[in-house]
């Protein structure tokens, strides 16, 4: 009987945790550099569910986020949003917001790597560089 109960618990646990899916821009995330969303509204007013930045770096022409959040049982969706307003400075600056929509009420500590395509800003990279301000982080990243 004990073995039966343990088996049932393991089956239920594995089926619950196998439903965790990571989406980027409402599409199942495949690990490739995803598109950056442009929103002409004030991106500082966009709300996001809580998560932690573990690291932010640039690899080739992608910005890479390592994040941690609570979840493990259901769908989460990330978006990297910019207002596309280049601030005149040397080098120029551009604001971004990483947004999480967390439809997952489980409490497991999840880790995720997310990549977003910076290639449409490559002309800045090649000329002066571009400072990337992540407004929901204290980090500034230079794309050069």
N, C-alpha and C positions, 0 to 999 in steps of 0.2 A: 504493500500500500504506500509506504514512504517513497519508494522508487517511482511509483505512478504519479504521486503528487509533485515530486521534483521534476519529473519529465514534463508534466503539464505546465508548470511554472516556467521552465526553460523554453518551451514552445511558444507560450504567450509572450514572454520577454523578447524573444528573437523576432516575432512577428511585429511587435510594437516598435522596436528599435529599427527594423528594416524599412519603416515607412518614412524615415527622415530623409528629406530631399532638399538640396540647395539649389535655388534658382537665382539667376541674375537677369534683371530686366524682364521678369516673368517668363523666362525660358530656363529649362533644366540646364544647370551649369555643367560644361564639359571640360573645364580646366584651361581653355584657350582665352586669349585676351578678348574681353567683351567690350561692347560699344559703350561710350560715355553718353549719358543722357543730358541734353541741353534743355534747361528750363529758364525762361526769361523772367520769371518771377523772382522775388527775393529769396534766395536759397537759405538764408539764415532763419527763415520762418518755417522751413520744412521740418516736421517732426520725424524722429527715428526711434525705434525700439532700442533698448540699451545693449551695448556690446563694448568690448575693449580692443584697442589696437595693441597688438603685440610687436609688430614691426611694419614699416613702410619702406619700400625701396623701388628702384627702377632697374629693370632688366630689359635690355634692348629698347624697344619702343613701347614697353608696357609698364604701368605702375602696378606694383604688387603689394597687396595688403595681407598681412597675417592677423587674423582677428579671432577673438574668443567670445562666446555667447552661451546663454543657457538654452538648452533644447534637447533634441535627440529623438523626437517622436513624430514630427510632422514637418510641413513645408516652411522654409524660410526663404525670403527674397531680398537680395542686395541690389542696390543701384548706386553708381557713382554719378553724381549730378553736378553740373557746372552751369553758371549763368552766362558763360562765354564772354564776360566783360574783362578785357585785358587792362590791368592797372598799369599806367605808364610809370615805369621806374627802370632802373638799370641793374639787373635784367628785369624785364616785364614780369608781372605776377598775374596769376589766375586762381580763382577760388573754386574749390570742390567740396562736396559733402558726400560722405559715404553713408547711405541710408539702409537701415535694416527694417524690413517688415517681418515680424516674428509671429507666425501663426502657430507656434509650438509652445505649449505650456509645460513641457517637461523641464527638469532641472539639471540634466547632465551638462557638464562643462564641455562644450564643443569647440573645436579648433578648425579654422578654415583658411585656405589660401585663395585669394581672389585676384584676378588679373584684368586690367582694363587697358584698352588701346589708346596710346598717346600719339599715334602717327599723324593725326591731323594737326598737331602742334609742332611737327618736325621742323618747319621753317624757323621757329623760334629757337629750337635746339641748335640748329646749324648756324644761326647768326649770333645771338647773344646769350642763349640759354633762356630758361623759363623757370621762375620760382612757382612752385605748386603749393598753395595754401590749403591744407585740409582743415576746414573750419570747425569740425567737431573733434579735432586733435590739436595738440600743441606743436605739431611737426610742420616744418617747411622743407620741401624736397626740391632740389635743383635738377631740372631736366636739361642736361647739356652733353 
